[in-house]
């Protein structure tokens, strides 16, 4: 049921917070994966997660760098804001937060490419001028 899925999402987010407190990036990433899969289930698109998982392997590397870099509190806040909007039936707000979240991830990508330049191909590394 949707209620059970929302409960699972809430639990995954709470475990993300715990992972931050325990400085456990593997647990954080595991909970993040579970949360995203549950959102696919909530949307009635269980099968889509397998496709997304295959397609996002390079982005997973970036997500793991983001976890290593300690940029987690804002991500968890975004996750909480999305859940609150979805639970409250405010799809416009959920979409707004998701756009902000994805924009933030793309900005983080630029910062991560500077901090961890050895992980990126030279043409993907942007310098600040």
C-alpha positions in Angstrom: 0.0 0.0 0.0 1.1 3.6 -0.5 1.0 4.1 3.3 3.5 1.3 3.8 5.7 2.7 1.0 5.7 6.2 2.6 6.6 4.6 5.9 9.6 2.9 4.2 10.7 6.2 2.6 10.4 7.9 6.0 12.5 5.1 7.6 15.1 5.3 4.9 15.5 9.1 5.5 15.8 8.6 9.2 18.4 6.0 8.6 20.3 8.5 6.4 20.3 10.9 9.3 21.7 8.1 11.6 24.3 7.3 9.0 25.5 10.9 9.0 25.7 10.9 12.8 27.6 7.6 12.7 29.9 8.8 9.8 28.8 5.7 7.8 28.8 6.6 4.1 28.0 3.1 3.0 24.9 3.0 5.1 23.9 6.4 3.8 24.3 5.3 0.2 22.3 2.0 0.9 19.5 4.0 2.5 19.5 6.5 -0.4 19.2 3.7 -2.9 16.3 2.1 -1.0 14.6 5.5 -0.8 14.8 6.1 -4.5 13.5 2.6 -5.3 10.6 3.2 -3.0 9.7 6.4 -4.8 9.5 4.4 -8.0 7.2 1.9 -6.2 5.1 4.8 -5.0 4.7 6.0 -8.5 3.7 2.5 -9.6 6.9 2.1 -11.6 8.7 -0.7 -9.8 10.3 -1.9 -13.0 11.8 1.5 -13.8 14.2 1.3 -10.9 16.2 -1.6 -12.5 16.5 0.5 -15.7 17.5 3.6 -13.8 20.0 1.6 -11.7 21.8 0.4 -14.8 21.8 3.8 -16.5 23.1 5.7 -13.5 26.4 3.9 -12.7 28.5 6.9 -13.5 26.3 9.1 -11.4 26.6 6.7 -8.5 30.3 7.4 -8.5 29.6 11.1 -8.1 27.0 10.3 -5.4 29.6 8.4 -3.5 32.1 11.3 -3.8 29.4 13.6 -2.5 28.9 11.3 0.5 32.7 11.3 1.1 32.8 15.1 0.8 30.3 15.3 3.6 27.6 17.2 1.6 24.8 15.2 3.2 22.7 17.4 5.5 21.2 19.4 2.6 20.5 16.3 0.7 18.6 14.8 3.6 16.7 18.0 4.1 15.7 17.8 0.4 14.5 14.2 1.0 12.5 15.3 4.0 10.9 18.2 2.1 10.0 15.9 -0.9 8.4 13.4 1.5 6.5 16.1 3.3 5.1 17.5 0.0 4.2 14.0 -1.3 2.6 13.0 2.0 0.6 16.3 2.0 -0.5 15.8 -1.6 1.3 18.9 -2.7 2.7 17.7 -6.0 3.7 21.2 -7.2 5.9 21.6 -4.1 7.3 18.1 -4.5 8.3 18.9 -8.1 9.8 22.3 -7.0 11.9 20.6 -4.3 13.0 17.9 -6.8 14.1 20.5 -9.3 16.1 22.3 -6.6 17.6 19.0 -5.4 18.7 18.0 -8.9 20.1 21.5 -9.6 22.0 21.2 -6.4 23.4 17.8 -7.4 24.6 19.3 -10.7 26.3 22.2 -8.9 27.9 19.7 -6.6 29.2 17.8 -9.6 31.2 20.9 -10.6 32.6 21.3 -7.1 33.4 17.6 -6.8 35.2 17.6 -10.2 37.5 20.4 -8.8 38.0 18.7 -5.4 38.5 15.2 -6.8 40.0 16.0 -10.2 41.8 12.7 -10.5 38.4 10.9 -10.7 37.3 12.9 -13.7 38.5 13.0 -17.3 40.4 16.2 -18.0 37.8 17.7 -20.3 35.1 17.3 -17.7 37.0 19.3 -15.0 36.0 22.9 -14.9 38.0 25.6 -13.2 36.7 28.7 -11.6 37.9 31.8 -13.3 
